[in-house]
Amino acid sequence: MLSVRTPLATIADQQQLQLSPLKKLSLADKENTPPALNATRVLASKTARRIFQDPEEPKTKVPAPSVEDEPLLRENPRRFVIFPIEYHDIWQMYKKAEASFWTAEEVDLSKDIQHWESLKPEERYFISHVLAFFAASDGIVNENLVERFSQEVQITEARCFYGFQIAMENIHSEMYSLLIDTYIKDPKEREFLFNAIETMPCVKKKADWALRWIGDKEATYGERVVAFAAVEGIFFSGSFASIFWLKKRGLMPGLTFSNELISRDEVSLNQTG
């Protein structure tokens, strides 16, 4: 007696029902999965995506803001004369920085040597590496000011501020170099610290990051301002705090006084950008 054949539709339904609990699993290339069914699913899935997916719009690069979008960079034929003052807030920040001017000769380091010798070796190691980082970093900050910012900015008040900042960064760098020269007696160690960008991987990484922004011709002025605000506002903060730790212990009066002066300058400079 001939058996009654089950309709093909019913078989398909049964197969679908049997597979339904496994929907969340990937059955591709599994040995218990019918190859024909696998291939059909993949083909159907690709075809459906091609048909129903919205055509992808060509990606266009967002243009960088032009000079006209940066008020400080707009051509200013009157940039060579200071008066009349137009940007009073920037001018006041410049005058505030000017009023806090100081020099490395004002810092007395005579009592620091005795304190330095009393520190533990690991403390001297730590502080000397902090000073090496600072000595290198202020030079990089000045590189950016000289090579980029002071040449790009057209607003007289901002140019005055950047010009004064360059002078202050020179004093900071001189101060850190003087501290290393005073505390470190071994010529080889001193040379190692003065060349921190080449000899200390952690300093080199920070330096490379900052130098990349100086050389970036695609980044906008605003982006580069934020980058160097990070250098002076984030990279420097931990190192400033480590020297304030010595002040809490009543140690190294010359170092801690110079740290107060420099950190005050950096706060003022960062507020201006």
C-alpha positions as CSV (number, residue, x, y, z in Angstrom):
1,M,0.0,0.0,0.0
2,L,1.4,3.3,-1.0
3,S,2.1,5.8,1.8
4,V,0.6,9.2,1.7
5,R,3.2,11.8,1.0
6,T,3.4,14.8,3.3
7,P,3.1,18.1,1.4
8,L,6.3,20.0,1.0
9,A,4.9,23.1,2.7
10,T,4.3,21.0,5.8
11,I,7.9,19.7,5.8
12,A,9.2,23.2,5.5
13,D,7.0,24.3,8.4
14,Q,8.2,21.5,10.6
15,Q,11.9,22.3,9.8
16,Q,11.2,25.9,10.7
17,L,9.6,24.9,14.0
18,Q,12.6,22.6,14.8
19,L,15.1,25.4,14.1
20,S,13.2,28.2,15.9
21,P,14.8,27.6,19.4
22,L,18.2,28.1,17.9
23,K,17.6,31.4,16.3
24,K,20.0,33.1,18.7
25,L,22.8,30.7,17.8
26,S,25.1,31.0,14.8
27,L,24.7,27.8,12.8
28,A,27.0,28.7,9.9
29,D,29.3,25.9,9.0
30,K,28.0,23.6,11.8
31,E,28.0,19.9,10.8
32,N,24.5,19.3,12.0
33,T,23.1,22.1,9.8
34,P,21.9,21.3,6.3
35,P,24.4,23.0,3.9
36,A,21.8,23.9,1.4
37,L,19.7,25.6,4.0
38,N,22.8,27.5,5.3
39,A,23.7,28.7,1.8
40,T,20.1,29.7,1.1
41,R,19.9,31.7,4.3
42,V,23.1,33.6,3.7
43,L,22.1,34.4,0.1
44,A,18.7,35.5,1.1
45,S,20.1,37.7,3.9
46,K,22.6,39.4,1.6
47,T,20.0,39.9,-1.1
48,A,17.5,41.4,1.4
49,R,20.1,43.9,2.7
50,R,20.9,45.0,-0.8
51,I,17.3,45.5,-1.6
52,F,15.9,47.1,1.5
53,Q,18.9,48.9,2.9
54,D,19.0,52.6,2.1
55,P,21.7,53.5,-0.3
56,E,24.8,54.6,1.6
57,E,25.6,58.3,1.1
58,P,29.1,59.1,0.1
59,K,31.1,60.1,3.1
60,T,32.3,63.7,2.9
61,K,35.1,65.1,5.0
62,V,33.9,67.9,7.3
63,P,36.0,70.9,6.3
64,A,38.1,72.4,9.1
65,P,37.1,75.9,10.2
66,S,38.6,78.6,8.0
67,V,40.6,81.5,9.3
68,E,37.4,83.6,9.1
69,D,35.8,81.3,11.7
70,E,38.5,82.0,14.2
71,P,38.2,85.7,15.3
72,L,41.7,85.8,16.7
73,L,43.2,84.7,13.4
74,R,41.4,87.1,11.1
75,E,43.7,89.5,9.2
76,N,44.2,92.6,11.2
77,P,46.2,95.4,9.6
78,R,46.2,97.3,12.9
79,R,48.0,94.5,14.8
80,F,51.2,96.5,15.1
81,V,49.7,99.2,17.3
82,I,48.4,98.4,20.8
83,F,45.9,101.3,21.3
84,P,43.0,101.7,21.2
85,I,42.3,98.5,23.3
86,E,39.6,96.4,21.7
87,Y,39.7,93.2,23.7
88,H,39.7,94.5,27.2
89,D,39.4,91.0,28.9
90,I,42.5,89.7,27.2
91,W,44.3,93.0,27.9
92,Q,43.5,92.7,31.6
93,M,44.8,89.1,31.7
94,Y,48.0,90.3,30.1
95,K,48.4,93.1,32.7
96,K,47.7,90.6,35.5
97,A,50.4,88.3,34.2
98,E,52.8,91.3,33.8
99,A,52.2,92.3,37.4
100,S,53.3,88.9,38.7
101,F,56.7,89.0,36.9
102,W,59.6,87.4,38.7
103,T,63.1,86.1,37.9
104,A,65.1,83.0,38.9
105,E,67.6,85.2,40.9
106,E,64.8,86.0,43.4
107,V,64.7,82.3,44.6
108,D,67.0,81.5,47.4
109,L,68.3,77.9,47.2
110,S,71.0,78.1,49.9
111,K,69.0,76.1,52.5
112,D,67.9,73.5,50.0
113,I,71.2,71.5,49.7
114,Q,71.0,70.4,53.4
115,H,67.4,69.3,53.0
116,W,68.2,67.5,49.7
117,E,70.9,65.5,51.3
118,S,68.5,64.5,54.1
119,L,66.0,63.0,51.7
120,K,65.8,59.3,51.1
121,P,67.4,58.1,47.8
122,E,64.1,57.2,46.3
123,E,62.8,60.7,47.2
124,R,65.7,62.3,45.5
125,Y,65.2,60.1,42.5
126,F,61.5,61.0,42.3
127,I,62.0,64.8,42.7
128,S,64.9,64.9,40.2
129,H,62.8,63.1,37.6
130,V,59.9,65.6,38.2
131,L,62.3,68.5,37.6
132,A,63.6,66.8,34.5
133,F,60.1,66.6,33.1
134,F,59.4,70.2,33.8
135,A,62.7,71.4,32.3
136,A,61.9,69.7,29.0
137,S,58.2,70.5,29.0
138,D,58.5,74.3,29.3
139,G,60.7,74.3,26.3
140,I,58.1,72.5,24.3
141,V,55.4,75.0,25.4
142,N,57.6,77.8,24.1
143,E,58.2,75.9,20.9
144,N,54.4,76.0,20.3
145,L,54.1,79.7,21.2
146,V,57.0,80.8,19.0
147,E,56.3,78.5,16.0
148,R,52.5,78.6,15.9
149,F,50.4,80.7,18.2
150,S,52.3,84.0,18.2
151,Q,52.6,83.8,14.4
152,E,49.0,83.0,13.8
153,V,47.1,85.3,16.1
154,Q,46.3,88.7,14.7
155,I,44.7,90.4,17.7
156,T,47.2,92.8,19.3
157,E,46.1,92.1,22.9
158,A,46.6,88.3,22.4
159,R,49.9,88.9,20.8
160,C,51.1,90.9,23.8
161,F,49.9,88.1,26.1
162,Y,51.7,85.4,24.1
163,G,54.9,87.5,24.0
164,F,54.9,87.8,27.7
165,Q,54.1,84.1,28.2
166,I,57.2,83.3,26.1
167,A,59.3,85.3,28.5
168,M,57.7,83.6,31.6
169,E,58.1,80.1,30.1
170,N,61.8,81.0,29.6
171,I,62.1,81.9,33.3
172,H,60.3,78.7,34.3
173,S,62.7,76.6,32.2
174,E,65.7,78.4,33.6
175,M,64.5,77.9,37.1
176,Y,64.1,74.1,36.6
177,S,67.5,73.8,35.0
178,L,69.0,75.8,37.9
179,L,67.4,73.5,40.4
180,I,68.8,70.4,38.7
181,D,72.2,72.1,38.4
182,T,72.1,72.9,42.1
183,Y,71.0,69.6,43.5
184,I,72.6,67.1,41.2
185,K,76.4,66.9,41.6
186,D,77.1,63.9,39.4
187,P,77.8,65.2,35.8
188,K,76.5,62.0,34.2
189,E,73.2,62.1,36.1
190,R,72.8,65.8,35.4
191,E,73.3,65.2,31.7
192,F,70.7,62.3,31.9
193,L,68.2,64.7,33.5
194,F,68.8,67.5,31.1
195,N,68.2,65.2,28.2
196,A,65.0,63.7,29.6
197,I,63.1,63.7,26.3
198,E,65.7,61.2,25.0
199,T,66.6,59.3,28.1
200,M,63.2,58.9,29.9
201,P,60.5,57.0,28.0
202,C,57.6,58.6,30.1
203,V,58.8,62.1,29.3
204,K,59.4,61.2,25.7
205,K,55.8,60.0,25.3
206,K,54.4,63.3,26.7
207,A,56.8,65.3,24.6
208,D,55.9,63.4,21.4
209,W,52.2,63.9,22.0
210,A,52.7,67.7,22.4
211,L,55.1,68.0,19.5
212,R,52.6,66.2,17.3
213,W,50.1,69.0,17.9
214,I,52.7,71.6,17.1
215,G,53.3,70.0,13.7
216,D,49.7,69.2,12.9
217,K,48.7,71.4,9.9
218,E,45.1,70.0,9.8
219,A,44.1,70.7,13.5
220,T,42.3,74.0,14.1
221,Y,43.6,76.7,16.3
222,G,40.9,75.9,18.9
223,E,41.9,72.2,18.9
224,R,45.5,73.1,19.5
225,V,44.6,75.5,22.3
226,V,42.8,72.7,24.0
227,A,45.7,70.3,23.5
228,F,48.2,72.6,25.1
229,A,45.8,73.4,27.9
230,A,45.9,69.7,28.6
231,V,49.7,69.8,28.6
232,E,49.9,72.6,31.1
233,G,46.7,71.9,33.0
234,I,46.8,68.1,33.2
235,F,50.4,66.9,32.6
236,F,51.8,69.5,35.0
237,S,49.3,69.2,37.8
238,G,50.6,65.9,39.3
239,S,54.1,67.2,39.2
240,F,53.2,70.4,41.0
241,A,51.4,68.4,43.6
242,S,54.5,66.3,44.3
243,I,56.5,69.4,45.1
244,F,53.8,70.7,47.3
245,W,54.1,67.4,49.2
246,L,57.6,68.6,50.2
247,K,56.3,71.9,51.4
248,K,53.9,70.2,53.7
249,R,56.9,68.5,55.3
250,G,58.7,71.8,55.7
251,L,61.4,70.8,53.2
252,M,63.3,72.5,50.3
253,P,62.1,76.1,50.8
254,G,63.7,77.3,47.5
255,L,62.2,74.6,45.5
256,T,58.7,74.9,47.0
257,F,58.7,78.7,46.6
258,S,59.6,78.5,43.0
259,N,56.9,75.8,42.6
260,E,54.4,78.3,44.0
261,L,55.4,81.0,41.6
262,I,55.4,78.7,38.6
263,S,52.1,77.0,39.4
264,R,50.5,80.5,39.9
265,D,51.8,81.5,36.5
266,E,50.4,78.4,34.9
267,V,47.0,78.9,36.4
268,S,46.9,82.4,35.1
269,L,48.2,81.4,31.6
270,N,45.7,78.6,31.3
271,Q,42.8,80.8,32.2
272,T,43.6,82.9,29.2
273,G,44.3,79.9,26.9
